[in-house]
Amino acid sequence: MKLSEEVFEFECEISGDDFALEEKVNIDKLETLNDVKEYYLNYRGWNNVESLRELLFDFIIDLKTE
């Protein structure tokens, strides 16, 4: 499965299908794990919320091990 597809599924789980579809254009641009990190920490503003940051890093670890 492509990285963007994994992120889209993750987004559906955490934010719901409607929001994920709104963000699909941005998600489809993600090509690397660093892109995913930057998208959530900076674009989505998760850097300021510890629980979301932890969720993101757990997700990235899962992606690395697949």
Secondary structure, DSSP 8 states (H G I E B T S, - for coil): --HHHHHHHHHHHHH-HHHHHHHHHHHTT--SHHHHHHIIIIIS-GGG-HHHHHHHHHHHHHHHH-
